[in-house]
Amino acid sequence: MNTRTTLVASALLAAGLLSGAAHAALQGRDLDGNLSTFEAYYDTVLNATWLANANQGAGSSYDDGANSSDGRMTWASAYAWADTLSLTDGINVYDNWRLPGTKPVNGIGFNFNSASDGSTDVGYNISASGTTYAGSTASELAYMFYVNLGNPGFYTPAGAVSGCYVSPADTCLDNVGPFSNLQAFLYWSNDAEGYVSDAWNFGMNDGGQGADPKHNQFHAWAVSPGDVGAVPEAQTAALMLAGLGLIGWRARRRA
């Protein structure tokens, strides 16, 4: 690695754009007035800002888990938690939050058949590289899991068992990126389209998308539409290096 590339990489690390593997689409954002820490990450592709703490609802009044501190909620509680969430840096108030969205991967209508090649809305590898809808942003959680974080699914696109899920303690969530408390379990989607008593969700443990009864207790991850929060100074400097072409690069971990 030459000197110029090393300097650029150092700037990107300081900006929160790299964390082990590269996360070129994720840019750190400050939400509490302390520019030395990131409370959220802006996804330049999804045009949405994700909380840095992927289980921030744990211990809140909406936490329905058995011990009221694990962050697991019914769909109604998760929806309400995100909808009422409000953060401030002392000047600005950030209160436009929701759960991640799930839309038809084909852009037309939901396909409820199960597949491992990402061609339907139920199953594995939705948006993953090498699939029919590679890079699709229809499922924001699938895009995060497969594209931003580069994790493998329980099944390969060809339908073979990948071997990434060994046990509940050793799952397909090999890479959590710059996020904290990302749970190897199911996360609720903001959408229940196509269902009445069920709602969409995504498994961060195995990369599978499906739907389950709304009374089940899964995790919640808050997302805000658009770019919110302050851009730390180090990141501003790193973004100025975009002309070198390195910010468009994403290294993805291969299981």
N, C-alpha and C positions, 0 to 999 in steps of 0.2 A: 504494500500500500504506500503510495507516494505521499509527500508532505502535505500537498494540497488536499488530497482525499482524506488524510487523517484529520486535518483541521476541520473539514466539513463534517466528518462523522462526529467529531467532538462537539461541534455546535449543535448538531441534530440531537445528540444524546442529552445535551443540556436543555434543549428545547422540548424534550419529551417525545420526540418523533421516533426515537429508536429505543427499544427496551429488549435486549437479547436479540430477537428477530426484529426486522424492520417493520414499522407500522406507518408507512408513508402517508396513509390517508387519515391518520389520527394526529390531531394537534392539541397540545395541552391548553387548558383554559382555567383561569383563576376565578373562583366564585366567592371567596371569602375575604378578599382584600390583601392576602399574603401572596405576593408574586413568586415566592420561592416554592410554592406547592401548587399542584394541580388538583382541582376538585371535579373536573370534567374533561372530556376529550371531544373535540369537534371532528366529525367524520366528513371529510371533504366530498366524498362520493355520495353518501346518503343525505348530505346537507342536514345533519342532525347532531346534537350534542348529547353525549352519553355521560352519566355520572361516573366518576372514577371508581366510586365504591359501588360494586355491582350487587350489594346486598344491604343498601343503606336503610331499608325499611325494617331491618332486624331490631327488635326491642321497641318499636313504635307502637302506638295504640292500635294499629291495623294488623299487627303481627298475630296471626291466628294459630301459630305453631304450638305444639304440646307444652313447651316451656316458655312460650311467649317471648323468645329471644333469638329464634333461629331464622326469622325472616320469612317463614312460609305462611302464605295467606290464601284464602279463597280468592276466586277471580274477582268477586265484587269488592273485597277488601283491597286487593292489589290495584284495581282500577281506581278506587277512591283515594288510596295512598298517593299514587302518582298524580292524580288530578288536583289534590290539595297541597302537594309539596311546594314549599316556598323557601328559597335560600336568599341570602343577601350578603353583600360585601361591605355593608354599612352605608352605601350610597345607592346602589342598584338592587332591585329586587328581581329574582329569577323565579317565576311562578308558573311558567307555561310548560308543564311536564305531562307525559303520558307514558303508557307502556309501549314497547316496540310493536310495529305494525306487521300484519301478515296479509298480503294481497295475492291474487292468482299468479303463479309463476309464469303462466303463458300470456298474462296480460289481458285475458278475456274472461275466464270463469274458472272457479275452483274445480280441480280434478281430484276426487276423493279416493281414487284407487291408490294403492300403496306401491311404491317403486324404489329401487335403490340407485337409479341413475339420475335423480333430480328432475325427472320429466313430469312428475305429478306434485301435488301439494302435500301429500302424506308420504312419509318415508325419509330417505337419506340423500345426502349430497346435493341438496337444493342450493344452487349457485356455485357449487364446487367446480374447480378446474376440470376440463375434459367432459363436461356434461352438456346436455342440450341447451340449457339456460345458464351456462357458466357466467358468473359475474352478475347474475340477476340480483336486483335489490328489492324484489317483491317481499321477501321475508327478511326483515332487518336483523333478526336474531341469527338466521342461517347465514346471512352475509357476514355478520360479525364472526361467527364460529369458523366458517370455511375460508373466507377470503381475507378478512383483516387479521385473524389469529392463525390461520393456516392449519387448523386441526383436522384430523381424519375422522371419518364416520365409522360406525360399527361395521357397516358393509361398504365395500368398494363400489364404484359405479357399475362394475361388471357383475355385482351381486355376491362376490365372495366375502367371507368373514375376514375383516382386516386384522383382527387380533389386538386392536387397540384397547378394548375393554376387557381387562383381566378380572377385576373385582370392583366393588363400590369404592374402594380406596385407590384403585388404579384404573382410571377411565380414559376415554378418548380426549379429555380436556388436557392435552399435553402443554398447551401454551395459553396463558391468560393475558399475555401482553402487558400493557402498562396498568391494567385494572387491578383493584384489590377486592378480595372477598367474592370472587366469581365462583359460584357454587357448581359442583359437578352434579347437577340435578335439573329438574324441569323449571322453565321460566314461562310465565304467562305472556301471551300476546295481548295487544290492545283490542284485537278484533275477535268477534264471535260470528262473523258473517258465514252463513251456511248452516249455522247451528242455533238451537234454542236453549237447551240446558247445558250445552258444552261450549268450550271456547278453545281457540288455537293455543298451542304452546310448543316450546322447543326444548329438546333435551341437551343440555350442555354436558351431559355425561356420555352421550353416544352419538350426537349429531342428528337425531331423528326429530321430525316434525309431525305433529298430529293434533288431536283434540281430546279433551277429557272433561268430565263433569265439572261444572263451575264450583261445586262445593269442595273439590279436592284442594289441597294446600300445596302450592308451589311458590317459587321465588318471584320477585318482582324487580325489574331494572328500569329506572326512569330515564326517559329520553326527551329532549326538548327540540322542537322543530327549529331548524336554522342554526346559526352560529351565535352562541351566547357566552358571556364571560369575557374577561380581559385577556389579552394576549401578552404573556410574560415577555420581558425584554429579550431574554436569550433566544426565545423562539422567533421574535421579530427579526433578529439578526440572521437566524438560520434560514428563514424564508427568503431573505435577500439573496441566498446562495442557490435559489432554485434554478438559475440559469446554467448551473453546472450540470443539471440533469439528474442529480442524485436523489432529489426528493421524490421523483417519480418511480424510484426503485423500491420493490418490496421483496424481501427474502422470506420465504415461507418454509416452515419446518416440515420435513417429510417424515412421517412415522416410520 
